[in-house]
Amino acid sequence: MSTFTPGSDEWLALVNEPIIDPQRPIIDPHHHLWRNRFQRDYMLEDLWADTGSGHNIVKTVFVECHAFYRKEAAAAMQPLGETECIAALARASQGKGKAEISGIVAHADLTLGKNPDTLQAVLDAHRQLAGPLFKGIRHAGARDKNPEQLLIPGRAPSYLYGREDFRAGLRLLGSQGLVYDTWHYHHQNEDFLELAQAVPETTMVLDHFGTPLGVGNYRGAGDAIFTRWREDIAQLAKCPNVYAKLGGLAMPDNGFGWDKATAPPGSDEFVQRQKRYYLHTLECFGPERCMFESNFPVDKLSLPYHVVWNGFKKMVADFSESEKQALFYGTAARVYGL
């Protein structure tokens, strides 16, 4: 029996699989970088250690995570510290023969849409710092009535998606060709559907399947949650402005329990327990509107990077070459303009 701490490098090393289809070019369109979260740093060298573990990860997209903020600045301008830091790391990643950070999805308070000049100033500042790396904004809508039961509780106010000032901010994004990424919980998918229908001119990316929860009050309710989630995804897929990221289901809050196991799962177990979410979303959205994502290092609490991508490749082993190209590279390149 392993005595290693779940999520530690020693624990993750307990699973070592041959790499499937190692030459396939991949864009990982969703990862974070930070210092001292979950008792560890995750910076460029850590990202490279994961992306260099066997799969051919050629480009990545950083997604905001409230890191490196300018705490002395006015609230609206604090996220610029994250963009400044990540832009520097992204430029340092270029031309090294390793995965290149090719896009940044930053944070801005989109409720500033009630003051469009202020929001525009924030967007302009992000663009000045990141240049063409700046691809979009994530202002997450995640909120649960019992946040204390979650490892990563959302910070959003009640019904953020329904606020007209927030929707005005989204329209401003769309007018400038910027992408909106979102993160919320499964019971908020209907709210997101209303949002997508209300602002059809803005490209929206649903992160992590809408995060079906499996801890606290949701423990043991997986089948009932899946039934409702499946209907919500089918409705969301009718919105042509919505794209889906396939991944991020190995967070501890999803309730699969791998973060407490004596060893991480291999790709076969990963596929067996989660494929119904992937295959249903693919059936509804189609590969041209889906992209695989790692959500590292959050999902690193549950399984190794090479296992994640082996699992993805196993799930779509019978798909056509053009469908695989879209899922692993093409959709992300098109949506984020990489």
N, C-alpha and C positions, 0 to 999 in steps of 0.2 A: 504494500500500500504506500502511495506517495505521501511524503511529509512536506512537500513543497507548497508554498502559499499559492492559491489560485491567482492567475494573472501574472505571476512572476516569470522571469525569463526561464528559470529552471523548470517550472511547471509547464510552460508552453512547449519547451523542448522535449517533453515526454511523447509528443506526437510528431513523427517525421515521415512524410509521404513522398513518393515520387511525384514530380510535377507533371501534370497533364498538359499536353499541347503547349510546350514551353516557349515556342517561337511566336505565338499569337500576340500581336500588339494590343496593349490594354491602356485605356485611360481610366484611372481611378478618380471619379468625379466628386468624392466626398471623404475628406479626412480633416483632422484638426492638428494643431500644434499648440503646445502650452508648456508652462513650467509648474511643477509641484501640484499636480492634480492626481487623485487616487494614489498618492504617495510616490509619484514618479514624474520626471520630465518626459516630454515627447517633442523633440526638436528635429531639425533636418537630418542629422545623423541617425536618429532613431527611425525616422520615416524611411531613410535609405536602407537601413538594416532590414526592414520589413519588405519594401518594394524590391529589394535585391535578393530575396529568399528563393527565387527560382522562376517566378512568372515574369513576363516581359512587360513590365509597367513602364511606359515611356513618358506619360504625362499624368499630372494630377491636378485637382482643383481643391484649394483650401476653402473650408466653410467656417464662418465665424463661430467663435466659442467663448466670447467675452474674456479674451486673454490680452495681456499687454496694453490695457486701456490707459489713457492719459487721465489719471485720477484727479489731477489738479485743474483740468479743463472744464468748461461748461458741459453739462450733461450731454447735449446733442453732439458735441465734438469729441467726447471721450473715446468712442470706437476708432477714431483715426489712429490712435496709438497701435492698435492691432494691425491695421492696414499698413502702416509704416514699417512695422517689424516684419510682417509676412512678405511684403514687397521686397525688402532687402534679402530675405532668405530665398525668395523665388528667383531673384536675379543671381544669387550665389549658386543656385542649383542648375543654371543653364550651362550647357557645353561640357559637362563633366562625365558624360557617358552613363548617367544614372537618371532615375525618374526626375523630370523637370516639373516644378510647380508652375503651371501654365495659366492658371486662373485663380481669382480671388472672389469669393462671395462674402462681402463685408456685412456689417450691421449698420443700420440707421433706424431711427424711430420714425416709422412711416406715419404715425399719427400727426407728425409735423406737416402732413398734407394740408392741414387747415391753415398753415402758414407756408405756402409753396416756395416763397423766396428763401426761407430758412432751410427747408429740406433741400432745395436746389443747391444752396451753399454747402451743405454736408456732402451731397453727391459730387459736387465739383471738387471738394477737398479730397475725397477718396480717389477721384480720377487723377488729380494732380500728383498724389503720392504713388499710385499704382500704375498709372498710364494704361496701356492696353491690357494689363493683367486684370483690371477691374471689370468683372462680368455681371455682377448683380448684388442683390441685398437679401439677407435673411432676417426677418423680424418674426420670430416664432410665435405661434398662437397657443402653445401648449399650456394647459391649465387643468388641474384635477382638484376636486373638492377635498381630497385627502392627501395633500402633498407630502405629509410626513411619512407616508408608506412607500415613497419612491426614493431611489438612490439619486436620480437626476430629476428633481421636480421642475416643472415649467414655471416661468415667471410672468406669463401673460395676464393681463386683466381679463375680467369676465367678458366673453363674447367680443374679443378684439376684432374678429373678422367682420362683425356687423357694423362697426363704427364707420361713419361716413368720412371722418378725417383720415382714418386708416385707408379706406378705399380710394380716397383722393390721392394719397401717397402712392398707392399701387398704380394708379393711372399715370402719374408722373413717371414712374419707372418705365411703364410700357411705352410712353411717348419717346423715351430715349433709348429704346432697344435693350434695356436692362432686364435681367431675369429675376424673378422672385422665387426664392426657395422658402419652404415652410416646414415646420416641425410641430406636430400636435399629437394628441392621443386618439385612440380609435373612436371614442365617444364624441369626438369633435368633427368627424368626417362630414356629417351633414352640414355643419356650419361652413366648412371649407367648400363644399359643393355650392352653397349659396354665394360664397365669395367669388368662386371661379365663374359662375354664371353672371354675376353682377359686373365683373371687370374682365370681359372676354378679350380685350385688347392687350392684356399683359400675359406674357408667358410665365407659367407657374410650374414649379417642380415640387412634387410631393415626396418628402424625405421619409424613409424608413417605413413605408407602407401605412403611414398614419399611426404607427406605434401601438399595435395591440398589446395591452398590458396583461400581466399574468402574476402580479404579486398583490399582497394586501387583500383588499376586498375583491379583487379580480382572480385570486388564486382558485384554481379548479373550475373556472368558467370558460375555459378555452374554446370549447366547441360552440357554445352559445355566442361568444364574442365573434368567432370566425363566421358564423352564419350571418350575423348582422353586417360584419365587416365586408363580406363577400358581396352583399347587395350594394353597399356604399361604393365600393370600388367600381362596380359595373356602371353605376350612375356617374361617377366622376369621369370615367373613360369616355362618356358622351360629350365632355367638354374638350374641344380640340386644342385649347390653350394649355391643358394640363399634361405634364409628363410625369413619369414615375421613376424614382430611384429604387432599385431592387437590392436591399441589404439593410443593415442596421437592426436586424431582428435578434441579435445575440447580446443586446444590452441586458444587464441584470433585471431591469424592470419588465422585460418581456416574459420573464418567469420560466425560462427553460432550465434554469438551475445549474448551468455549466460553470458559472462563476463560483460555485461551492463544491464542485466535484473533485475527486482525488486526481483526475487527469482530464485534460480537455477532450472534446469529441474529435473523432476523425471526420473526414468529409462524408463518408457514407452515413454516419449518424446525423450529421448536420443536414444532409439532403433528406433523409427519411423523416425527420421531425419538422422540417420547415418548408418542404417543396410545395405544399398545397397553396401557401401564400404566393410564392413565386409564379407558379404555373397559372393560377387564376388571374393574377395581374397581367401576365403576358397574354393570356387569352383575351382579356378585355382591352388592353391598350395596344397590343402588338409590339413587336421588337423595335419598330421605328420610333416608338414613344417611350421606350424603357431603356435604362442604363444600369448596369451592375455597379454597386458602391461598396467600399469596405467599412466605412464609418469607424476607422481606426483613429485613435487608440481606444475608443469606448468599447468596441466589440472585442478588443484585445483582452478584456477582462474575462472573456469566455473561450476564445479559441485563437490559434495562430493565423497569421496572414496567409500563408501558403495553403492552409486548409480551406479558408474562405473561398479563394479563387478556384481551387480544385472542385469544391462543392458547386460553385456556379457553372463550371464547365461540365460537370456531370449532369446537372439539371437540364442543360440544353444540348446534350450530346447528339440528339437526333434532329436538331434544327438544321436548316440549310446554312451554307457558308455565308450568304448575304445577311441572314438573320443574326448569326453569331457576330459578324462584323459590326452590325448596328449595336448590339447589346454590349459588346466589350470596348467599342471605340467610337463608332459612327454617330450614335445618338448624342453622346456627351460632346463630341467635337462640334456637332451642328448646333445644339442648344446653347452651348457656352462660347461658341465662336472661337474654338481653339485651332 
